[in-house]
Amino acid sequence: MGYTLCLCYGMIALGALEVEVRTLDGQVHSGALTALSEQAIGLQTGSGPVQTPLERVAELSPKTPPAVKPGGAVLVQLVDGARATVQEFLLQDGKVRLQPAGSTAPLECTRRDVAWVRLQPETEALGPAWKRLLESKTDTDILVLRTDQGLDYHRGVIHDVTAETVQFELDRERIPVKRSRIFGLVFRRPEGRNLPASVGVLHDVNGNQWYVQKVVLEGETLRWTSPAGLSGATPLAELVRLDFSEGKIVYLSDLTPQSVRWTPFFGPAETPASQAEFFAPRKDR
């Protein structure tokens, strides 16, 4: 009986994904991933099992990272910050159907969970105009068209989105617009909605970045839920990294000092302002 139990345990350890867990204090633990819950990450290391509380983890990543696949043209950003390359984006009666690249299982959410959709590849020429539209404040939806001159846009209401057309309401009239003409869709974001905090960001081989409120290990799959309410599953073989550092690490260059004083090693204590400015601390340099 004892021999059989040891053999089974060895088979489980050999089949598990070899990962590295980096903690907030800079330590790195390497071993086979055996558990991931809301409380801790479990590893089987060469010196035995190791449990690391999730609150102390900065990042989890495969010891041998998988190759990242090129992203597709259709990009979706959700209101919780998640960004996904999708094979399909459909909207009907306020319900959204997403099929992320590399996945056979679609995800479902509501239109209020979607911040924007980019239906065509972004270019260096179109990037600045698209960015300005995303940063603009509006109390309507925005339909963005690609023209010979660049981007043109209209404010109104986005209704159903099919594989061929987008039903867009302009001046109380619904107009079917061919998707082939549309560069992107920007959805109105009502104020006052508070989302739960995320515990981390899951990056996969298809370039998707999922903000996760909860993530657990089930066999060879990571099952997660997002602050916006999506439920998804990512195979361990497609995991690039799980970043748990958000809200736990602050970089020195992101901080603003309360005061700065420069005192020369030689010379008078009173120095010209230009000299003090020249020797002042410089961020990221």
C-alpha positions as CSV (number, residue, x, y, z in Angstrom):
1,M,0.0,0.0,0.0
2,G,2.8,2.4,0.9
3,Y,4.6,1.7,-2.4
4,T,1.4,2.4,-4.4
5,L,0.8,5.8,-2.6
6,C,4.4,6.9,-3.2
7,L,4.1,6.0,-6.9
8,C,0.9,8.0,-7.4
9,Y,2.4,11.0,-5.6
10,G,5.4,10.8,-7.9
11,M,3.1,10.7,-10.9
12,I,1.2,13.8,-9.8
13,A,4.4,15.8,-9.1
14,L,5.9,14.8,-12.5
15,G,2.8,15.9,-14.3
16,A,2.5,19.3,-12.6
17,L,3.7,22.5,-14.3
18,E,7.2,23.7,-13.1
19,V,6.8,27.3,-12.0
20,E,8.7,30.0,-10.2
21,V,7.0,32.1,-7.5
22,R,8.5,35.4,-6.7
23,T,7.6,37.0,-3.4
24,L,7.4,40.7,-2.4
25,D,10.6,40.5,-0.5
26,G,12.5,39.2,-3.5
27,Q,12.6,35.4,-2.8
28,V,12.1,33.0,-5.6
29,H,10.6,29.5,-5.0
30,S,10.8,26.9,-7.8
31,G,8.9,23.7,-8.1
32,A,5.8,21.9,-9.4
33,L,2.6,23.8,-9.0
34,T,0.3,21.7,-6.8
35,A,-2.3,24.2,-5.5
36,L,-3.6,27.7,-6.1
37,S,-6.4,29.1,-4.1
38,E,-7.7,32.4,-2.7
39,Q,-5.3,31.9,0.2
40,A,-2.1,30.5,-1.0
41,I,0.1,28.9,-3.7
42,G,1.4,25.4,-3.1
43,L,4.6,24.0,-4.7
44,Q,6.4,20.7,-4.5
45,T,10.1,21.6,-4.4
46,G,13.2,19.5,-4.2
47,S,13.3,20.0,-0.5
48,G,9.6,19.3,0.1
49,P,6.2,21.1,-0.1
50,V,6.1,24.9,0.2
51,Q,3.0,27.0,0.8
52,T,3.2,30.8,0.1
53,P,0.3,33.1,1.2
54,L,-1.1,34.8,-1.8
55,E,-0.8,38.2,-0.1
56,R,3.0,37.8,-0.1
57,V,3.2,36.8,-3.8
58,A,4.4,39.2,-6.5
59,E,4.3,36.9,-9.5
60,L,3.9,33.3,-10.6
61,S,5.3,32.2,-14.0
62,P,6.2,29.0,-15.7
63,K,9.9,28.0,-15.4
64,T,9.9,27.6,-19.2
65,P,7.5,30.3,-20.6
66,P,5.5,29.3,-23.6
67,A,5.9,31.2,-26.9
68,V,3.4,34.1,-27.2
69,K,1.3,33.9,-30.3
70,P,0.7,36.9,-32.6
71,G,-2.5,38.9,-31.6
72,G,-5.5,39.2,-33.9
73,A,-7.1,42.3,-35.3
74,V,-10.2,42.5,-33.0
75,L,-9.3,43.8,-29.5
76,V,-11.7,44.2,-26.6
77,Q,-11.2,46.1,-23.4
78,L,-13.5,45.6,-20.5
79,V,-14.4,48.1,-17.8
80,D,-12.3,46.3,-15.2
81,G,-9.1,46.8,-17.3
82,A,-9.0,43.3,-19.0
83,R,-7.9,43.3,-22.6
84,A,-8.5,40.4,-24.9
85,T,-7.9,39.5,-28.6
86,V,-11.1,37.8,-29.8
87,Q,-12.2,35.8,-32.8
88,E,-15.8,36.9,-32.3
89,F,-17.6,39.9,-30.8
90,L,-21.4,39.9,-30.9
91,L,-24.0,42.0,-29.1
92,Q,-27.7,41.3,-28.9
93,D,-30.3,42.7,-26.6
94,G,-27.6,44.0,-24.3
95,K,-25.8,40.7,-24.0
96,V,-22.2,40.3,-25.3
97,R,-20.6,37.1,-26.6
98,L,-16.9,37.0,-26.8
99,Q,-14.7,34.2,-28.1
100,P,-11.1,34.8,-27.1
101,A,-8.3,33.9,-29.5
102,G,-7.2,30.3,-29.0
103,S,-10.4,29.4,-27.1
104,T,-13.3,27.2,-28.2
105,A,-15.5,28.3,-25.3
106,P,-17.1,31.7,-25.6
107,L,-17.4,34.2,-22.7
108,E,-20.6,36.1,-21.9
109,C,-21.1,39.5,-20.3
110,T,-23.3,42.6,-20.7
111,R,-22.6,45.6,-22.8
112,R,-22.0,47.7,-19.7
113,D,-19.0,45.5,-19.0
114,V,-17.3,46.5,-22.3
115,A,-15.3,49.8,-22.5
116,W,-14.4,49.6,-26.2
117,V,-13.8,47.3,-29.2
118,R,-11.2,47.8,-31.9
119,L,-12.3,46.0,-35.0
120,Q,-9.3,46.8,-37.2
121,P,-5.5,46.7,-36.6
122,E,-4.1,49.9,-35.1
123,T,-1.5,51.7,-37.2
124,E,1.1,54.3,-36.3
125,A,-0.9,56.9,-38.3
126,L,-4.3,56.0,-36.6
127,G,-3.0,55.4,-33.1
128,P,-3.0,59.0,-31.8
129,A,-6.6,59.8,-33.1
130,W,-7.9,56.5,-31.6
131,K,-6.2,57.2,-28.2
132,R,-7.8,60.7,-28.1
133,L,-11.2,59.2,-28.6
134,L,-10.7,56.7,-25.8
135,E,-9.6,59.4,-23.4
136,S,-12.5,61.8,-24.3
137,K,-15.4,62.0,-21.8
138,T,-18.8,61.4,-23.4
139,D,-22.3,60.6,-22.3
140,T,-23.0,58.7,-25.6
141,D,-21.6,55.7,-27.5
142,I,-19.1,56.5,-30.3
143,L,-19.0,54.8,-33.7
144,V,-15.5,55.2,-35.2
145,L,-15.2,54.8,-39.0
146,R,-12.0,54.4,-41.0
147,T,-11.8,56.8,-44.0
148,D,-9.1,57.6,-46.6
149,Q,-8.1,60.6,-44.4
150,G,-8.0,58.7,-41.1
151,L,-10.7,58.3,-38.5
152,D,-14.2,59.8,-38.5
153,Y,-16.7,59.3,-35.6
154,H,-20.3,59.8,-34.7
155,R,-22.0,60.0,-31.3
156,G,-25.2,58.0,-30.7
157,V,-26.3,54.7,-29.4
158,I,-24.8,51.3,-30.3
159,H,-27.5,48.6,-30.5
160,D,-27.0,45.0,-31.8
161,V,-23.6,44.0,-33.3
162,T,-23.6,41.0,-35.7
163,A,-20.9,39.5,-37.8
164,E,-21.8,41.8,-40.7
165,T,-23.4,45.0,-39.3
166,V,-23.7,47.3,-36.4
167,Q,-27.1,48.8,-35.6
168,F,-26.3,52.4,-34.7
169,E,-28.9,55.0,-33.6
170,L,-28.2,58.5,-34.8
171,D,-30.7,61.3,-34.3
172,R,-33.4,58.7,-33.2
173,E,-32.9,56.7,-36.4
174,R,-31.3,53.3,-36.5
175,I,-28.8,52.8,-39.3
176,P,-27.2,49.5,-40.2
177,V,-23.4,50.1,-40.7
178,K,-21.2,47.4,-42.3
179,R,-18.6,46.2,-39.9
180,S,-15.9,46.3,-42.6
181,R,-16.2,50.1,-42.5
182,I,-15.9,50.4,-38.7
183,F,-12.6,50.9,-37.0
184,G,-13.9,50.7,-33.4
185,L,-16.8,51.1,-31.0
186,V,-16.6,53.1,-27.8
187,F,-19.3,52.4,-25.2
188,R,-20.7,55.0,-22.8
189,R,-19.5,54.3,-19.2
190,P,-22.1,55.3,-16.6
191,E,-20.8,56.8,-13.4
192,G,-21.3,55.4,-10.0
193,R,-20.4,51.7,-10.7
194,N,-17.9,50.3,-8.2
195,L,-16.2,47.0,-9.2
196,P,-14.6,44.6,-6.7
197,A,-10.8,44.8,-6.5
198,S,-8.7,42.4,-8.5
199,V,-6.1,40.1,-7.0
200,G,-4.0,39.9,-10.1
201,V,-3.6,40.0,-13.8
202,L,-3.4,36.7,-15.8
203,H,-1.4,36.9,-19.1
204,D,-1.8,34.1,-21.6
205,V,0.0,33.0,-24.9
206,N,-2.7,34.7,-27.0
207,G,-1.9,38.2,-25.6
208,N,-5.0,38.3,-23.4
209,Q,-4.7,40.1,-20.0
210,W,-7.5,39.1,-17.6
211,Y,-7.9,41.0,-14.4
212,V,-9.0,38.3,-11.9
213,Q,-10.9,38.7,-8.7
214,K,-10.5,35.0,-7.9
215,V,-8.3,32.3,-9.5
216,V,-8.0,28.6,-8.5
217,L,-6.2,25.6,-9.9
218,E,-8.4,22.7,-11.0
219,G,-6.3,19.9,-12.5
220,E,-4.4,21.4,-15.5
221,T,-6.7,24.5,-15.7
222,L,-6.8,27.9,-14.0
223,R,-10.5,28.9,-13.4
224,W,-11.0,32.5,-12.8
225,T,-13.7,35.2,-12.3
226,S,-13.1,38.9,-13.2
227,P,-14.3,42.0,-11.3
228,A,-16.7,42.7,-14.2
229,G,-18.3,39.3,-13.6
230,L,-16.8,37.1,-16.4
231,S,-16.0,33.5,-15.7
232,G,-13.2,31.9,-17.7
233,A,-10.7,29.0,-17.8
234,T,-7.1,29.1,-18.9
235,P,-5.1,25.9,-19.5
236,L,-1.8,25.9,-17.6
237,A,0.0,25.2,-20.9
238,E,-1.1,28.7,-22.1
239,L,-0.1,30.6,-18.9
240,V,2.6,33.3,-19.5
241,R,2.4,34.7,-16.0
242,L,0.1,35.7,-13.1
243,D,1.0,39.1,-11.8
244,F,-0.1,39.6,-8.2
245,S,1.9,42.8,-7.6
246,E,-0.8,45.4,-8.3
247,G,-1.3,47.5,-5.2
248,K,1.5,45.8,-3.4
249,I,4.6,47.4,-5.0
250,V,5.3,51.1,-5.5
251,Y,8.3,52.2,-7.6
252,L,10.5,54.9,-6.2
253,S,10.2,56.9,-9.5
254,D,6.4,56.9,-9.2
255,L,6.6,58.8,-5.9
256,T,6.8,62.6,-5.5
257,P,9.2,63.7,-2.7
258,Q,7.9,65.9,0.0
259,S,11.1,68.0,-0.2
260,V,14.4,68.0,-1.9
261,R,17.6,69.8,-0.7
262,W,21.0,69.6,-2.2
263,T,24.1,70.6,-0.2
264,P,27.5,70.8,-2.0
265,F,30.4,68.9,-0.6
266,F,32.7,71.8,-1.3
267,G,32.0,75.5,-1.5
268,P,29.6,77.8,0.3
269,A,26.3,76.5,1.7
270,E,24.4,79.1,-0.4
271,T,24.5,78.1,-4.0
272,P,22.7,79.5,-7.2
273,A,19.3,78.0,-7.8
274,S,20.4,76.9,-11.3
275,Q,23.2,74.8,-9.7
276,A,20.9,73.2,-7.2
277,E,18.4,72.4,-10.0
278,F,21.2,70.8,-12.1
279,F,22.2,68.5,-9.2
280,A,18.7,67.6,-8.2
281,P,17.5,64.0,-8.3
282,R,16.3,62.9,-11.7
283,K,13.7,60.2,-12.2
284,D,14.6,57.0,-14.1
285,R,18.1,58.3,-14.7
